[in-house]
Amino acid sequence: MKISKKIKLGFLLILFVLILAGICQADTCKATYGNGILSVKLATGSPGELGLLKELAEVFNREHNTSMCWIKAGSGKSLELLKNKKVDIAMVHAPAAEKQAVKDGWAIKRVLIGSNEFYIVGPKSDPAGIAYAKSAADAYARIAKSQSNFLSRGDNSGTNKKELAIWKKACIDPEGDWYEGNWYIITKTFMMATLKKADQINGYFMTDSSTWVAGKKDIKNLKVLFKGDPVLINTYHGLCQPVGNGKSQEFASKFIDFIASKQGQKIVGEYGKGLYGEAMYNDAEYAKQYNH
């Protein structure tokens, strides 16, 4: 059956619109805080999703007559947006990529903001026995050996980078038919969505402690089974455009300085206590012992 030129053109047009929508979505504000004259664009994942960014931005905006556009993106995408001058700031947790960005000259500052840690959560019955693991790599090896469901964000985020580094340390390369479509499940979604998916299918997942604090009340089938390995400490840094890159660069730099200030650090270290009865992040003073 022949397909008319009009139908072919229609398909191509739809494809073009979908691609364009995907590109535009990457630069779209998930939320805007404040109504000041000058807008600062910031890309981050969990700190935005969990509300920390909003609290910091509202205080900063009042003092500087600025507004802040939050673009929701994992660390890999956030750094890409910064490199391509689509945002003014990236708030990320991908140390090696951050250092390379500063070395290459398209980002500056790399100021320590604070930290949380990763927990490996899983079914309460713990079929892989990771509660007895001696390290994060041992926990991953046990999951692979038992071929229990494991969820990966698979999105080049800081979490995904950390996960892949632990698989490497466990001498396991999660590629090929032995895992894909079987017990190793790639979600391509953010932290909270992947945590909820793991709960639905009784799978293991490496979540950050902040997301766990915010979401555990709705999690019915999982519990924290492994934590405490120093490799699971998760440090956050703020990076911004070099001087002269865009009209918002000065205030982007000032916002990072604000987060690192006594006022900003108090917000970071206490955030979550009012909502959940416990802090969701550690301040930079605590985090610096794990900074690298």
C-alpha positions as CSV (number, residue, x, y, z in Angstrom):
1,M,0.0,0.0,0.0
2,K,1.4,3.4,-1.0
3,I,1.6,6.2,1.5
4,S,0.7,9.5,0.1
5,K,3.1,12.5,0.3
6,K,0.6,14.3,2.5
7,I,0.6,11.5,5.1
8,K,4.4,11.3,5.0
9,L,4.7,15.0,5.4
10,G,2.2,14.9,8.3
11,F,4.2,12.2,10.1
12,L,7.4,14.3,9.7
13,L,5.7,17.4,11.0
14,I,4.4,15.5,14.1
15,L,7.9,14.1,14.7
16,F,9.4,17.6,14.3
17,V,6.9,19.1,16.8
18,L,7.6,16.3,19.4
19,I,11.4,16.8,19.1
20,L,11.0,20.6,19.4
21,A,8.7,20.2,22.4
22,G,11.3,18.0,24.1
23,I,14.0,20.6,23.5
24,C,11.9,23.4,24.7
25,Q,10.8,21.5,27.8
26,A,14.4,21.1,28.9
27,D,14.6,25.0,29.2
28,T,11.1,25.5,30.7
29,C,10.7,26.8,34.3
30,K,9.2,24.1,36.5
31,A,8.5,26.9,38.9
32,T,9.3,30.5,39.3
33,Y,9.9,32.1,42.7
34,G,9.6,35.9,43.3
35,N,8.6,38.6,40.8
36,G,11.7,40.7,40.7
37,I,12.9,42.5,37.7
38,L,15.9,40.3,37.0
39,S,15.4,36.6,36.5
40,V,18.1,34.0,37.4
41,K,17.8,30.5,35.9
42,L,18.9,27.6,38.1
43,A,18.9,23.9,37.2
44,T,18.8,21.2,39.8
45,G,16.9,18.0,40.7
46,S,15.9,17.0,44.3
47,P,16.6,20.3,46.0
48,G,14.0,21.8,43.8
49,E,11.6,18.8,43.9
50,L,11.7,18.8,47.7
51,G,11.3,22.5,48.3
52,L,14.7,23.6,49.6
53,L,15.4,25.7,46.5
54,K,12.1,27.6,47.0
55,E,12.9,28.5,50.6
56,L,16.4,29.7,49.7
57,A,15.2,31.6,46.6
58,E,12.4,33.4,48.4
59,V,14.8,34.9,51.0
60,F,17.4,35.9,48.4
61,N,14.8,37.4,46.0
62,R,13.4,39.7,48.8
63,E,16.9,41.1,49.4
64,H,17.9,41.5,45.7
65,N,14.6,42.3,43.8
66,T,15.2,39.2,41.7
67,S,13.1,36.2,40.6
68,M,14.3,32.7,40.1
69,C,13.3,30.2,37.4
70,W,13.8,26.5,38.5
71,I,14.5,24.1,35.6
72,K,14.1,20.6,36.8
73,A,17.0,18.5,35.7
74,G,19.4,15.9,37.1
75,S,23.1,16.7,37.6
76,G,24.2,15.6,34.2
77,K,21.5,17.6,32.4
78,S,22.0,20.6,34.7
79,L,25.6,20.8,33.9
80,E,24.9,20.5,30.2
81,L,22.4,23.4,30.4
82,L,25.1,25.5,32.2
83,K,27.7,24.6,29.6
84,N,25.3,25.6,26.8
85,K,24.4,28.9,28.6
86,K,20.8,27.9,29.0
87,V,21.0,28.5,32.8
88,D,22.9,30.7,35.2
89,I,23.5,28.2,38.0
90,A,23.7,24.5,38.4
91,M,23.1,23.0,41.9
92,V,24.5,19.5,41.5
93,H,26.1,16.4,43.0
94,A,28.5,15.0,40.4
95,P,32.1,15.8,41.7
96,A,34.1,14.6,38.8
97,A,32.0,16.4,36.2
98,E,31.9,19.5,38.3
99,K,35.7,19.6,38.5
100,Q,36.0,19.1,34.8
101,A,33.6,21.9,34.1
102,V,35.7,24.3,36.2
103,K,38.9,23.0,34.6
104,D,37.4,23.5,31.1
105,G,36.5,27.1,32.0
106,W,32.7,27.1,31.3
107,A,31.8,27.1,35.0
108,I,33.2,28.9,38.1
109,K,33.0,28.9,41.9
110,R,32.0,25.2,42.7
111,V,31.0,26.1,46.2
112,L,30.1,23.4,48.7
113,I,26.4,23.8,49.7
114,G,25.8,20.8,51.9
115,S,25.1,17.1,51.7
116,N,22.8,14.2,52.2
117,E,23.5,10.5,51.8
118,F,22.2,7.6,49.7
119,Y,20.2,4.8,51.2
120,I,19.7,1.4,49.5
121,V,16.1,0.6,50.1
122,G,14.3,-2.6,49.2
123,P,11.6,-5.1,50.1
124,K,11.1,-5.8,53.8
125,S,11.8,-9.5,53.2
126,D,15.2,-8.5,51.7
127,P,15.6,-11.4,49.2
128,A,19.1,-10.4,48.3
129,G,20.2,-10.2,52.0
130,I,21.8,-6.7,51.6
131,A,21.2,-5.9,55.2
132,Y,24.2,-8.1,55.9
133,A,26.4,-6.5,53.3
134,K,29.8,-5.1,54.3
135,S,29.8,-2.3,51.8
136,A,27.6,-0.7,49.1
137,A,29.5,-2.7,46.4
138,D,28.8,-5.9,48.4
139,A,25.1,-4.9,48.6
140,Y,25.0,-4.4,44.8
141,A,26.8,-7.7,44.2
142,R,24.2,-9.5,46.4
143,I,21.3,-7.9,44.4
144,A,22.9,-9.0,41.1
145,K,23.5,-12.5,42.4
146,S,19.9,-12.9,43.5
147,Q,18.6,-11.1,40.4
148,S,16.1,-9.3,42.5
149,N,14.4,-6.3,40.9
150,F,16.6,-3.2,41.0
151,L,15.5,0.1,39.7
152,S,18.0,2.6,38.0
153,R,17.1,6.1,37.0
154,G,19.3,5.6,33.9
155,D,19.3,9.3,33.2
156,N,23.0,10.5,33.7
157,S,22.0,12.2,36.9
158,G,24.3,12.4,39.9
159,T,22.4,9.4,41.4
160,N,22.9,7.4,38.2
161,K,26.6,8.3,38.1
162,K,27.0,7.1,41.7
163,E,25.1,3.9,41.0
164,L,27.2,3.0,38.0
165,A,30.4,3.8,40.0
166,I,29.3,1.3,42.7
167,W,28.5,-1.4,40.1
168,K,32.0,-0.9,38.7
169,K,33.5,-1.2,42.2
170,A,31.5,-4.5,42.5
171,C,33.1,-5.6,39.2
172,I,29.7,-5.8,37.6
173,D,28.9,-4.1,34.3
174,P,25.1,-3.7,34.0
175,E,24.9,-4.2,30.2
176,G,23.6,-6.8,27.9
177,D,20.7,-9.3,27.8
178,W,21.5,-10.7,31.2
179,Y,19.9,-7.7,33.0
180,E,18.0,-5.5,30.6
181,G,14.2,-6.2,30.7
182,N,14.8,-8.7,33.4
183,W,15.7,-7.7,36.9
184,Y,17.5,-4.4,36.1
185,I,14.8,-1.8,35.4
186,I,15.6,1.6,34.0
187,T,12.9,4.2,34.7
188,K,14.3,7.5,33.2
189,T,12.4,9.4,35.9
190,F,13.4,11.5,38.9
191,M,14.1,10.3,42.4
192,M,10.6,10.4,44.0
193,A,8.9,8.8,41.0
194,T,11.5,6.0,40.9
195,L,11.2,5.4,44.6
196,K,7.4,5.1,44.3
197,K,7.9,2.7,41.3
198,A,10.3,0.5,43.4
199,D,7.6,0.4,46.1
200,Q,5.0,-0.7,43.6
201,I,7.1,-3.6,42.3
202,N,9.0,-4.5,45.5
203,G,12.3,-3.6,44.0
204,Y,15.6,-2.3,45.4
205,F,16.6,1.3,44.7
206,M,19.3,3.7,45.8
207,T,17.5,6.8,47.0
208,D,18.9,9.9,48.6
209,S,18.0,10.4,52.3
210,S,16.2,13.6,51.7
211,T,13.7,12.0,49.3
212,W,13.3,9.1,51.7
213,V,12.4,11.5,54.6
214,A,9.9,13.3,52.4
215,G,8.3,10.2,50.8
216,K,8.6,7.4,53.4
217,K,5.1,8.0,54.8
218,D,3.7,6.9,51.5
219,I,6.0,3.9,51.0
220,K,4.3,0.7,52.1
221,N,6.6,-2.2,51.0
222,L,10.2,-0.9,51.3
223,K,12.6,-0.1,54.1
224,V,16.1,1.2,54.4
225,L,18.3,-1.9,54.3
226,F,21.8,-0.5,53.8
227,K,23.5,2.8,54.6
228,G,26.6,4.2,56.2
229,D,29.3,3.4,53.6
230,P,31.3,6.7,53.1
231,V,30.9,6.2,49.4
232,L,27.2,6.9,49.8
233,I,27.8,10.4,51.1
234,N,26.4,12.8,48.6
235,T,27.8,16.4,48.5
236,Y,26.2,19.2,46.6
237,H,27.9,22.2,45.0
238,G,26.8,25.3,43.3
239,L,28.4,26.4,40.0
240,C,27.6,29.4,37.8
241,Q,28.5,31.0,34.6
242,P,31.9,32.8,34.3
243,V,32.0,36.6,34.8
244,G,30.6,38.4,31.7
245,N,28.3,35.5,30.6
246,G,24.8,37.1,30.6
247,K,23.1,39.8,32.5
248,S,22.2,37.5,35.4
249,Q,25.7,36.3,36.1
250,E,26.4,38.7,39.0
251,F,23.3,37.7,40.9
252,A,23.9,34.0,40.1
253,S,27.2,34.3,41.8
254,K,25.7,36.2,44.7
255,F,23.0,33.5,45.1
256,I,25.7,30.8,45.5
257,D,27.5,33.1,48.1
258,F,24.2,33.5,49.9
259,I,23.7,29.7,50.2
260,A,27.2,29.4,51.6
261,S,26.6,32.3,54.1
262,K,25.6,31.8,57.7
263,Q,22.0,32.7,56.8
264,G,21.8,30.3,53.8
265,Q,23.5,27.5,55.7
266,K,20.9,27.8,58.5
267,I,18.2,27.3,56.0
268,V,20.0,24.3,54.4
269,G,20.8,22.6,57.8
270,E,17.3,23.1,59.2
271,Y,15.2,22.5,56.1
272,G,12.6,19.7,56.7
273,K,12.4,19.9,60.5
274,G,9.1,21.8,60.4
275,L,7.6,19.5,57.7
276,Y,8.9,16.1,58.7
277,G,10.4,16.4,62.1
278,E,13.9,15.9,60.9
279,A,16.4,17.8,58.7
280,M,16.7,16.7,55.1
281,Y,20.2,18.0,54.4
282,N,23.5,18.5,56.3
283,D,25.2,21.9,56.1
284,A,28.5,22.5,54.4
285,E,30.4,22.4,57.7
286,Y,29.4,18.8,58.1
287,A,29.7,18.0,54.4
288,K,33.3,19.3,54.1
289,Q,34.7,16.1,55.7
290,Y,33.4,14.2,52.7
291,N,34.1,16.9,50.1
292,H,36.3,15.8,47.1
